[in-house]
Amino acid sequence: MAIDLINTLNPTEEQLLVGLRTAYADSVSPSYLYDVGPYLISSDECIQVKEFEKNYCADIMQVVKYRHVKNTGFISFDGKTFVYYLYPVTHNRSLIFLLGLERFSLLSKSLAMDSENLMFSLFKNGKPVTGDEYNAKNAIFTVSEAMEHFAYLPTGLYVFAYKKDVYLRVCTLIIFFAALVAVISGASCLYLVRRVINRGIVEKEAIINNHFERRTGWRAFLFGCRCQKTLQYV
């Protein structure tokens, strides 16, 4: 949106530089965007927007070839490698920002929900550039993609994988809790079945005993009647 606004206002080069320096004079570099910069570059010139930082214009002009087209790539100086992002702001001027590889790796992993247990590695020409040290023995669900068609990502092979040891621990916990639930459910069902069976046995015994008592009482009544009749005859 800011770049669209600059294109709409169409300021002169001097006005653009003054405006950028005014905007960045008292601001702190947002760590989620860049670590070094920005720089205002053209085909043959590089101007440092923040005047009191170390100037890397010579390194930038030597490495960055496409200066009027939105692109990204890698640049190294002072023993460090950065990811650069270049955005055209006028017909012959572009802004370039530099992002450290460590922060780039963290930002790439932060897109996932479980980023702490996600392995990310970036390879360029078969060599690792940044990310975690890839270990195939401890990797599962590996996904790799060559990001050659995305202008906002440096060209390279991006490899994402989930840590196998974490995955096995999670699976073990799930199996344990599933087994625990199964044991509790089985014990509850067995308890209910035994209650039903015991209740049936008790009811059966009660019915048998009650029937026996009724038959015994009836026979005693008949026996008493016979005794009375015998005594009358005597």
N, C-alpha and C positions, 0 to 999 in steps of 0.2 A: 504493500500500500504506500509506503514512504517513497519507493522508487517511482511508482505511478504518479505520485504528487509532484516529484521533482520533474518528471517528464512533462507534466501539465504546465508547471510554472515556467519551464524552460529558462533557467537562470544562466547567466554567463559563468565562465569557469571561475572567475574571481568571486562572484557571489556564491557559487556552490561551495567553494573551499572555505570562505568565511562562515557560511551557514553551518557546515559540518564541524568546523573547529569550535564554533560557539556551542553547538549541541553537545560535543564531546568534551568540552573544556572541564566541566565540573562533574562529569559522569564517571561512574565506575564500570569497567568492562563487565557486562553480564556474562558470568562464567558458563551459562548454558548456551551461549552463542559463539563466543570466540575467546582466545587467549591473547592474541597479538593483532594489532591493527586498530582501525582500518587504514588502508592506504588508497589514495586516489591515483589511478594510473591511466596512461594513454599509450599510444603506440611507441612513443619515444621518451616518455617522462613518467616519473613516479614521485608523488608528493605524500609526505607523512602527515596524516590528519592530526594525530596527537603529537605535539611538538616536543614533549619532554620524555618520550620513550625512546628506546634504542631504535635506530633507523636500519631497516632491513631492505631498503629499496633496491640496492644493487643485487642482492640474492633473488628478490622477487622478479626483477626484470630479466635476470639470466635464465630463470626456470620457466616462468609463465609465458607461453607462446601465443595463446589465443586470448587477446585482451579486450575484445569487443563482443564476445559471445559468452553467455552464461555457461560456466563450466566449473569443474572442481578437480582436484588432483592432490598430489603430494609434493612437498617442498621441504628441504633439509638445510639447516644452518646452525652453527654453534653446537654441533653434536646432537641436535634434536630434529625430529621429523614432525611436520605439521600437515594437516589437511587444509587446503585453501579453498575458499568459496569466492568466486568472482561474479559480480552482478553489474551489468551495464546500467549507467544512470543517465548518460546523455549519448549523443551519437558518436562521440569520440572519447568518452571518459567512463571508467568503471571503478567500482569499489571492490576491494579485496580484503577478506578477513581470514585469519589463520586460527585453526583449532588444534590443540594438542591431541596426540594419538590416544593418550589415556582417557581424556574426556570424550573423545569420539567413540571409543570402545564402550564407555559407560552409557553414553546416550543411545548407542545401538542396542545394548542389552536392556535398557530401561523400557523399550517398547513392549517387552514381554511381561506377563503377570508375575512370573516367578523368576525374576532376573538374577537373583543371587545364585540359583542352581543351574543357570544357563551358561554354556560355554560359547564364546564367540571368538572367531579367529578370522583375520583378513590376510589373504595372500596376494602378492603381486609378482608376476613372472615366476611362480612356483616357490617364492620365498615368503616367509611370514613377515608381515608388516606391523601388525598390532593385534591386541586381543589376548586371550588366554593361550597358554601353551597347549596345543591340541594333542590329546591323548586318546587314540582310537580305542584302547582297552577300557577306558572309563567314559566312553561316549555312547549314547543311545539316542535313537530317533534323529540321526544326523541329517541335516538339510544343507545343501550347498547351492549357491547361485552366483553366476557371473553378472555383476551389475553394470553391463556395458551400455544399456539403453536408458539409464536414469541419469539425467544431467545433474541432479542434486547429490549424487553419491560418487565417490572416487571409483575409477575402474579397478576391478580386482575380483578375486574369488572370495565370497563371503560364506563362511561355514558356521552354522549354528548346530548345537547339540545339547542334549540334556545329560547331566551327570548321572552315570549308571549307578554309582554307590548310593546316591540320594534316592534314585528311583527304586532300588531294591529295598532300602529302608522303609520307604513309604508303602511299598507293596507288602512287606513283612508286617507292618503295623495294621494295614487293612485286613490281611489274612488273619492276624491274631484277634482283632476285634470281631471279625466275622465268625471265627470259631467260637469266641466267647459268647456271642449272641446266640449261636446255634446250640451251644451246650445249655445255656440258660433256658432257651425256648424248649429244647428237648426235655430238660428236667421238669419244666412246668407242665408240659403235655403229659409226661409220664406220671407226674403227681396227680393230675386231674383224672387220668384213666384209672389209676389205682384207687382213687376216691370213689369213682363210679362203680368199679368192681366190688370194692369193700361194701359200699352201700347196697349193692345188689345182693351180696352174700348175707348181710344183716337182714335185709327185707325177706329173703328166702327163708332164713332160719326162723324169723318171727312168724311167718305164715305157717310153717310146718309145726312149730310149737303151739300156736294158737289152735290149729286144727286138731292136734293130739289132745289138748286140754278139753276141747268141746266133746270129743268122742268119749273120753274117760268120764266126764261128768254125766253124760247120758246113760252110760252103762251103770254107773253108781245109782242113778235114779231108778232104773229098771230093777236093779238088784234089791233096792229098798222096798219097792212095791211088792215084789214077790215074797219078801220076808214077812211083810204085814199080812198078806193073804194066808200064808202058812200058819201064822199064829192064830188067825181067826178060826181056822178049821180045827185047830187043836183045842 
